Every structure is written in structure tokens, then in C-alpha cells.
Amino acid sequence: MPSISRFFSRVFNPPPTAGQPPRGFSDWTIAGVRFAQDGLSAGSASEASMTWTAPGCEIELTQSAHDGIVDSIDVERLRNEQRRIAIENGRGLVCAEVLTTRGIPLIEVVTKGREGPGYDYVGTIVGTGANHTYTVRVTAHSPGLTGMREAVVSSVLIPSGDLRLPRGSGPIPGFSGDPYDPAWDDGALNAISDDERLDVLLPDDPLTRLRALLGQIRESIIFDTPPNPAQTITESFVTGLPRRQLLSDAAAREIQWAFECFDPIETALRQTVMALDAGPGDNRDAIAEDLLLLGIVQGRQQKPADALESLSRASNLFNGLFGPDHPKTAVAMGYLACAQLDLEHLDAAAELFSPALKVLETSMPDHPAFGTILLVYGRLLSTRDAAQAKAVYDRALGIIKKHPAPNILLREFAGAPVVDRAPRRTA
């Protein structure tokens, strides 16, 4: 069995490349492999290697003799070796996976390390053709001080109480950890701020750029003479614990919401609703909760017709489960009234606001959802009674200002901790 350590020592310490491409040599492939090069500028080339640059990134493709590294590795062994190699090189492991593209297995590893005042990230994709092993190495550097990703997370989760600063010096509990083993704490540089769902907020961040390039290469890579997939895909490729999600779905949505990045929230909620609809068992309560959140997000996206559809279904589901006087039903009806008002259906909105606000007034008078619905109700009143609308506005704003969370419903329906605070040991 080939040595992973020996193989990846080449990844961390790659041989220098130089020279010009030989006559007739394509500027976008070496023998046996090719991938999309959107946004890449060609650099040096030889028969066994090529380089490119992209904004903030360097890319190198190398070819070596087929050593069977991908054919024989399993996930757990890969992660254990990559964790050790990263730590030996003063780095931390962000991810190590065995994936497939069109039935062909690929190794993908991302590590993170300090570089002066910033971070540098190295992403590696390894695959095999019939006669060679191919390695794509992407390096991304942070040009200045670190902290932008951390600041985005902390600015939302510390005020909401989901992250708590330690007394005195020391790391923030739950902020970082090994991506696979909660008991591992040595050299663990992976953090909740490295979560891929934050990339949409930070398009120019080096980790965002690196993952975008890795995705572009992974999804487009083609081997001219690939091995038979039936000979390379084995059970070992799908064993092992899944990657830990240090940042919960609710917290990711909350951060995206705080920065008014609603599109990924809508996509994730639609996918969740579809999965629950197709899943076994009675999922009506969970479906209604996600539809309620989906409708609220669509309202912020200025998609009132979509919001009306989502909220109508949520309201009907809650009403069937709990009756018209339940707080969940009232919240759904209240946001449904908001959607009707956005569509300028004033009478329909008024008919919904009245029973919804009556229930919320008695069951959750200090909840920000009540404050938000009351605020929109004031907008309806402003077309009829300015003095009454002013009193409603003032009360609604007083309720909303009491709560630091951007939208508390995003967390109330989560059913899971915002960050993983599993106890760890130093290995």
C-alpha cells in the first residue's frame, strides 16, 4: 500500500516548475487530464506540470507515476494522516474527504496556517488516470491582518449570547475544533468562522476564493483515460464519520440574515421542506416551521407572491395541528397578513391581522415576532388612522429593540445548539 505521508510531503513541499510548453502542447491540459480554467491566467508549463494564477490564488497541476494512492486509501486513514501531517507543518486541518466525480474517486484536502499577520490556505485535489496520478494544488493567501471571518461571526453571535467570551485570556468556547473528531484539540485551527455558508458574505476572502476554485476544478476535471470506476469505488470510500458542523444551521442562517444575505437561506429552507415532504413519518410541524421561515425570508427578498404561498401553507398546517388560537398559528397568520399587505390586498390583510394580533397579545406580548407583525400592522393603519398608527409603531419598536438577535425565530425552530461545545482533550 503506498505511503500517504510520502505522497503528501510532495504536496506541502512541491518541486519547482519552470520552462515553456513544448510545441503543440495545449495551454490548458497536460497529458491525461483537463479542467475548466475560467478566471485563470496561464503561468509556466512542462510536460509534467503547469501553473496558473487567479486573483489571490496560485494553482499548480502536477503529474506523477500512478502510485495507487487514491485506489487504496480510506477516509479515516486519510483524515488521521492529514491531521498529523498538517500539525507537523504547523498547520490545521480544515477538511479531508474522498469524493467522486463521474464515478472516479478524488482526494480533497484543505489546510490552514498562519502567514505573517494573515492566514494562508492550501487545497489539494488528487485523482488518477490509467497511468498517472494527478495533483492540483491551490494556494490562497490573506493579504493583511486576519479576522474578517471571525468578526462577521462574532458581531452576530456574541450580542445574541450564542458565543460567550471567556473570563480573562483564552479561546472562545466552541469557536474552534477538529473537523471530524471532537476529542482532538492539538493544532485545531478549524473554526466556526471557516464554515462554507459564510463564503457568500465574503466573496473576496482567501478561503472563499480557494473553495470556489476547488469546486470549479472538481466539477469539471476530466481524465482522458480513466480507470474503470468499478475497480476503484469500494466501501472504504464511504466509511468514517461525517464532517462535523461546528456552526449550526440556525446560526448560519442568523449570520446570513444579519448581513441581509437572504438567497442562501431561501435555498436551504426550500431544500429542507422538499426533503421533509418526501421523508417518512408525520413531519407537518417541522414543515410548517420551515415554511414560516421561508415565507419571512421571501418577504425580505421582496417576493410577496412566493411569501404568500409559503405562509398560506404554514398557516394551514399549524391550524390543522394546533387550532387557530395557538401562538404558532398566530405568528404564521400575522406574517401572512404582512404578505397580503405587500401585495396591496388591504382587506385580506386586515382580516388576518385582527385574530393573529389578538392571540399574540396574550400569549407572547414581548416576542420580537409580535413586534414585527405589529409594526407592519401600523403600516396598514397609517392608511386609515395616523394617530393610532403612531401609537402602534412606537409600541412595536419598543418590543423589537429589546432583542439583539436579527430574527429570533431562526433560532427558536432550530432544535440544536448554535455552536458545538463538545468537550475536547489535548492529544
FIKEZA-170675 format. One record per residue (C-alpha): x, y, z; residue in three letters. Coordinates in steps of 0.1 Angstrom, whole numbers, plus 2048, in hexadecimal, padded with zeros to 3 digits. Example, Ala and Ser with C-alpha at 12.3 -4.5 7.8 and 13.67 -1.06 7.14 Angstrom:
87B7D384Eala
8897F5847ser
END
This chain:
800800800met
80F8227F6pro
81A83A812ser
802857817ile
81D86982Bser
83686780Earg
81C8717F5phe
810890808phe
83389B810ser
8348A37EBarg
8148B87EFval
8228CD80Bphe
8458D07FBasn
83E8CE7D5pro
85B8CE7BDpro
8618EF7AApro
8548F2787thr
86290676Aala
865906745gly
84F90B727gln
8348F4719pro
8428DE6FDpro
8358E36DAarg
8118D86D5gly
80C8D76FBphe
7EA8E4705ser
7E990271Dasp
7CE8F1732trp
7D88CD736thr
7F48B573Cile
7F289272Eala
7D587F73Dgly
7C289A750val
7B08BB74Aarg
7998D275Ephe
7878F4759ala
79D91275Bgln
78492E75Fasp
79594C76Fgly
7B893C76Eleu
7D794B75Eser
7F0932751ala
813931760gly
83091975Bser
82C8F774Bala
83F8D7744ser
8358B4739glu
82E8AA75Dala
8218CA76Dser
8108EB767met
80890A77Cthr
7EE92577Btrp
7E5943790thr
7C395279Aala
7BA9707B0pro
7CB9687D1gly
7D29437C8cys
7ED92E7B8glu
7E590D7A7ile
7FD8F179Dglu
7F58D078Bleu
80F8B478Dthr
81189277Egln
82387478Eser
82484E789ala
80483D793his
80C8337B7asp
7E98267C0gly
7E48407DCile
7C08477D3val
7B88237CBasp
7C08167EEser
7BA831807ile
79C83281Fasp
78D85182Fval
79884B853glu
7BB84484Aarg
7BD862833leu
7B087984Farg
7C786B869asn
7E586F852glu
7DC892847gln
7D689E86Aarg
7F8892874arg
80A8A0855ile
7F88C2859ala
8038C487Eile
8278BA875glu
8278D785Casn
8198F0875gly
7F68EF865arg
7D38E586Dgly
7BB8CE85Bleu
79C8DE84Cval
7908BF839cys
79B89E82Aala
78388B815glu
7818707FAval
76887B7E0leu
75E86F7BDthr
75988179Cthr
74786D781arg
74F84E795gly
775855798ile
7828597BCpro
7948797C6leu
7A68827E6ile
7A08A67F1glu
7B28B680Eval
7B28D981Bval
7CA8E6836thr
7CF908847lys
7EE919856gly
7FB93A862arg
80E94F849glu
81A96F859gly
7FC983865pro
7E496E84Fgly
7DB94B846tyr
7E4936829asp
7CF91981Ctyr
7DA8FB807val
7C18E67F5gly
7CB8C67E3thr
7B78AF7CBile
7C788E7C2val
7BA8767A8gly
7C785B791thr
7C485376Dgly
7CE83175Eala
7F4837761asn
7F9856776his
7F0867796thr
7E688C793tyr
7E88A67AEthr
7D88C87ADval
7E58DF7C8arg
7D49007CFval
7E491A7E6thr
7D29397F3ala
7E2954809his
7D296D81Fser
7E298F815pro
7DF99F837gly
7D399B85Bleu
7BD97D863thr
79B981873gly
78198A859met
77096885Aarg
772967880glu
76498B882ala
74698186Dval
73E964884val
7459768A5ser
73199589Bser
71198089Aval
7179638B2leu
7279768D0ile
70B9908D3pro
6F19748D0ser
7029618ECgly
7099428D6asp
72F9488DAleu
73C9528FDarg
75D963902leu
77395191Bpro
77D96293Carg
7A196E937gly
7B596091Aser
7AF940907gly
79B9348EApro
7769398E6ile
7649198F0pro
7569078D2gly
76791E8B8phe
7809058AAser
7868DF8A9gly
7918C2893asp
7798BE875pro
77389987Dtyr
77D88F8A0asp
76F8A48BDpro
7898958D4ala
7A68A38C0trp
7B48C58CAasp
7D88C58C0asp
7DF8DD8A3gly
7B98E189Dala
7B8901889leu
7968FA878asn
77C912885ala
757919882ile
76293886Eser
770920853asp
74C91384Casp
745912827glu
72392282Barg
735943834leu
747944813asp
72A956803val
73097381Bleu
755975814leu
75B9707EEpro
77E97E7EFasp
78A96A80Easp
7A7953805pro
794934813leu
77693D7FEthr
78B9417DFarg
79D9207E5leu
77D90C7EAarg
76E91B7CBala
78C9117B6leu
78D8EE7C5leu
7688EA7BCgly
76E8F6799gln
78A8DD794ile
7788C07A6arg
7598C4792glu
76A8C7770ser
7888B1772ile
78A896757ile
7A387A754phe
7AA870730asp
7B084C739thr
79F84675Bpro
7A082476Cpro
78180F76Easn
76B81F78Apro
7607FC795ala
7847F479Dgln
78A8137B2thr
76A81A7C5ile
7698057E5thr
758806806glu
777816815ser
76F836803phe
74E83B816val
757830839thr
760847855gly
74F862869leu
741880855pro
7508A2858arg
7468B4877arg
7308D3874gln
73F8EA88Eleu
726905884leu
7028FB886ser
6E9901869asp
6D791A87Fala
6F692E887ala
70192E862ala
6DE93B859arg
6E0955874glu
701962868ile
6F5963844gln
6D697484Ftrp
6E998F863ala
6FC998843phe
6DC99782Dglu
6E9979819cys
6C7968814phe
6CC9537F5asp
6E0937805pro
6C7936822ile
6AA932809glu
6BD9177F6thr
6C5903816ala
6A1906823leu
6928FB802arg
6A98DC802gln
69F8D4825thr
67A8D781Eval
67D8C07FFmet
6918A6814ala
6778A7830leu
65A8A4817asp
66A885808ala
675876829gly
66485C83Epro
64E86385Cgly
639881866asp
64F8A0860asn
6338B985Earg
63F8CE87Casp
6638D086Fala
6578D784Bile
6408F3858ala
65D90286Cglu
67490384Easp
659910838leu
65392C851leu
678935850leu
67893282Aleu
65B94A827gly
66C96383Eile
68B961829val
678965809gln
668984817gly
68A99381Darg
6949897FAgln
67699E7EEgln
66597F7E0lys
6429847EEpro
63196A7D7ala
64A94F7E2asp
646959806ala
621957803leu
6239347F6glu
63B928811ser
62993A82Eleu
60792E823ser
61290A825arg
62490F846ala
605920855ser
5EE903849asn
6068E9857leu
6098FA879phe
5E38FF87Aasn
5DD8DA873gly
5F68CF88Dleu
5EF8E78A9phe
5D08FC8A1gly
5CB92189Apro
5D492D8BEasp
5F791E8BFhis
6159368BEpro
6259258A0lys
60592888Cthr
60294C897ala
62695488Cval
62094486Aala
600957866met
61097786Fgly
62C973856tyr
61296883Cleu
601989843ala
62299B83Ccys
62498981Bala
601993812gln
6099B781Aleu
6289B6804asp
6119AB7E8leu
5FA9C87F0glu
5DE9B17FAhis
5D39C8817leu
5B29B7820asp
5C2994820ala
5DE9A1836ala
5C79B284Fala
5B3991852glu
5D297E85Cleu
5E3998872phe
5C699A88Aser
5C4976896pro
5EA972895ala
5F29908AAleu
5D79878C3lys
5E89658CAval
60B9748CAleu
6019908E2glu
5F89768FDthr
61195A8F5ser
63296B8ECmet
62E9918F1pro
6549978F3asp
65F9818D7his
6709928B9pro
65A97F8A1ala
63C9908B1phe
64F9B18AEgly
6579AC88Athr
6339A3881ile
6269C0895leu
63E9D8883leu
6309CD861val
60C9D086Ftyr
6159F4876gly
61C9F8851arg
5F99ED84Aleu
5EBA04864leu
5FEA22855ser
5E6A21837thr
5C8A2584Farg
5D2A35870asp
5F3A46874ala
5F1A4C899ala
5E9A278A0gln
605A1C888ala
61EA3289Blys
615A218BCala
6199FF8ADval
63AA0789Dtyr
648A138BEasp
63E9F48D0arg
64B9DD8B5ala
66D9EE8B4leu
66F9EB8DAgly
66A9C68D8ile
6829C08BBile
69E9D48CClys
69F9BE8EAlys
6AD9A08D6his
6D09A08C7pro
6CA9828B0ala
6C498C88Cpro
6A697488Basn
6A095F8A9ile
68A946896leu
6A893A883leu
6B692C8A3arg
6969228B5glu
68D90989Aphe
6B18FB899ala
6AF8DF8B3gly
6D58DE8B5ala
6F18F38C6pro
6FE9108B2val
7229058B6val
7318E38BEasp
73F8E58E1arg
7498C18E5ala
7648BB8FFpro
7868B68F0arg
7A78A78FAarg
7CB8B18F0thr
7D98938DEala
END
